[in-house]
């Protein structure tokens, strides 16, 4: 597998948040490797408020990890 995550260090909190989103997306991609299945399921969870809230929680967890790795950008 290619290295896609060389570091958790980012210049800004916004870049950290974008990295958190990427981490979340990569988790799904690595868990469900079949792109056709991911595409088919996207239509279902895109209108499921519980699924969308769950996504927000996963991103928040990743963002907390990235923020800690960056010393909360202090």
C-alpha positions in Angstrom: 0.0 0.0 0.0 1.2 3.5 -0.9 2.0 5.9 2.0 -0.9 8.4 1.9 -0.4 9.8 5.4 3.1 11.0 5.9 2.3 13.2 9.0 -0.5 14.5 11.2 1.3 17.9 11.4 -0.6 20.7 9.6 0.1 24.5 9.3 -3.4 25.6 10.4 -6.5 24.3 12.2 -8.4 24.4 8.9 -5.8 22.2 7.3 -6.1 19.9 10.3 -9.8 19.7 9.9 -9.4 18.9 6.2 -7.0 16.1 7.2 -9.6 14.8 9.7 -12.1 14.6 6.9 -9.6 12.8 4.7 -8.9 10.3 7.5 -12.6 9.6 7.8 -13.0 9.1 4.0 -9.9 6.8 3.9 -11.4 4.7 6.7 -14.5 4.1 4.6 -12.4 3.4 1.5 -10.1 1.0 3.2 -13.0 -0.8 5.0 -15.2 -1.1 1.9 -12.7 -1.4 -1.0 -15.3 -2.0 -3.7 -16.0 1.5 -5.2 -19.2 0.3 -6.8 -20.6 -0.7 -3.4 -19.5 2.6 -1.8 -21.2 4.5 -4.7 -24.4 2.5 -4.3 -24.5 3.0 -0.5 -23.8 6.7 -0.7 -27.4 7.4 -1.9 -28.7 5.7 1.2 -26.7 7.4 3.9 -26.8 10.8 2.2 -30.5 11.1 3.3 -30.1 9.3 6.7 -29.7 11.9 9.4 -28.4 9.3 11.9 -25.7 8.3 9.4 -24.7 11.9 8.8 -24.5 12.6 12.5 -22.3 9.5 12.9 -20.0 10.9 10.2 -19.7 14.1 12.1 -18.7 12.2 15.2 -16.0 10.3 13.4 -14.6 13.5 11.8 -14.6 15.1 15.3 -12.6 12.2 16.7 -10.1 12.4 13.9 -9.9 16.2 14.4 -9.2 15.8 18.1 -6.3 13.5 17.2 -4.9 15.9 14.6 -5.3 18.9 17.0 -3.4 17.0 19.7 -0.6 16.1 17.4 -0.2 19.7 16.4 -0.2 21.0 20.0 -3.5 22.6 19.3 -1.7 25.1 17.0 -0.3 27.1 19.9 
